[in-house]
Amino acid sequence: MPRKRKNKFNRRKVTDDGITFDSKAEHKRYVELKELKSRGQILDFAHHPQTFTIQPAFRKCTECCQIVLMSDHLASKHALKCPVCQTRTMETFRAVTYTPDFQVRKWHHNELRMEMWYEDVKGSATILTEAFKLKYKWFHVTFPNHKLKLIIRSIT
């Protein structure tokens, strides 16, 4: 019988209300947000609301180093030629994407304005991988008008 492979950070998926959470910490934050909504402290929230593209996919010619951003019309096989030198030595790079754990909206009655932010939940500071740190910084540069809060919680 094959052994079940352990997660890199020993996270355990949790399912609640038909939603599968990547970790206990993420589930705990979901329960907190549900409570805040029921008390009227936030308007609403969404789990994994959308995926942001922080760098689009592209192709790079290995001959002349020309960069060509990928789009629907460039995705076909015949678009593998470099537009500058016409060689077929294009290396493909996938898009870099980021999906926050939650989107939270709050209505400020006294100021008559809506506040919206995204949250990413981590079980501890040790889970802040180099890849996540780069995506976190990149998100702020690419989407400067979006708030992204990092929630670090230890689960006991």
N, C-alpha and C positions, 0 to 999 in steps of 0.2 A: 504494500500500500504506500503510495508516494506521500511524503511529508509535505504539509502545507508550508509554502515559503513565507518567511516572516517579512513584514514590512520594514523598510529601511529604519524607521524611527519607532518601531513597535506599536504603531497606531492600530487601533481596532475600529473597523467600520461599525457604525451604529445606525439603526433604522428606527424612525419615529414619524408618525403621521404620513407614512408612505414615502418618506424622503430618506435616502441613504446619505449619511454624513461620513466624511473621510476620517474623522477622529472624534474621540470623546469630548475634546475641548470645543470643537466646532458644534457638536450637539448641545453642549452646555450653553453656548452662546445663543443657539436657536431657542432653547427653553427660556433664557433671559429675555430675548427679544419678544417672544410670545407674551410673556408677563408684562413687559413694558407697553405692548400694544393693548392688552386687555385693560390696563390702568389708564390708557389714553396719553401716555407719555411720549409715544411715537405714533405716527399716522399708520405706517405699514412698513413691511420689509419683505425682501425676496431672497431666497437661497440660490446661489450661483446664477445671478441675474443675467449676465451676458459675458461674452468673451471679447476682450479687446485685442486688437492686433497692434502690438507695439513696434513691430518692424515687419513690413510686407515681405513676401517671398520674392526672390530675385534670381537672375542668372548672371554669371560672370564669365566672360570669354577668357579662356586660359592663354590665348595668343596675344590679344591686344588689351586685356583687362577692362574692356567695356562692361558696364553694369546695365542690365535691363530689368526693370521691375516687372514682376509677373502680374498679369491680369488675365481675364477670361480669354481674350483673343490671343494671348501668348502661350496659353496652356497646351495648345495642340503640338503634335510631333513635328510638323513642318516649321514651327517657329523656333527650332533649336539652332538655327543659323545666327551668327553674330551679325547685327545690322551694320557694323562698321567694316570688318574684314571678311565677312561672309564664310568664315570657317564654321565647322560644326563641333567645336570644342567648348561648349558652354557647360559650366558646372552649375548645378541647381542648389539653391539654399532655401530651406523651408522658412515659412513665416514664424516669427516669435510672437506667441500669444500669452495672455494672462487672463485668468478668470477669478475675480474676487469671490470670497465666500458669501458675503451678504451685501445687499443694497438696503439702506435704511433711509426712510423719509420721515421728517418731523415738521409739523406745522407750528409756527410761532404765532399764537393768537394776538399777543400784544403788539407785534411788529407787522402783522399781516404778510408774512413771508414763509416760503417753504425752504427747508434745508434738506439737502440730500448728500449722503456720503456712502462710500464703500468700506467694507471691513474685511480684513484677512485675519483669521484666527490661527494662532500657533500654540501648541501645548507647552512650550518652553522656549527660552532664548536660544538654546542649543539647536533648535530646528531651523534656525535662520541660515539656510545654506547660501553659498556664494551665488548660485543661480537665482535664488529668491531675492537676495539683496540687489542683484543687478536688475531683475525685473521690476522690483519695487521702485528703484531710482528711475528706471526707464519709463515706467508708467507716469511718474510725476512730470517728467520732461515732455512726454508725448501728449499727455492730457492734463495740462496745467490747471484747467478749470474744474477738475474732478478732485474731490477729497478722498483720500485713502488712509484709513486708520488701521494700525497694526494692533491687534488685541493679543497679548501674551498671557496665557493662563496656565497654571499648573493644576492638574486634575488629581484630587486626592480621594 
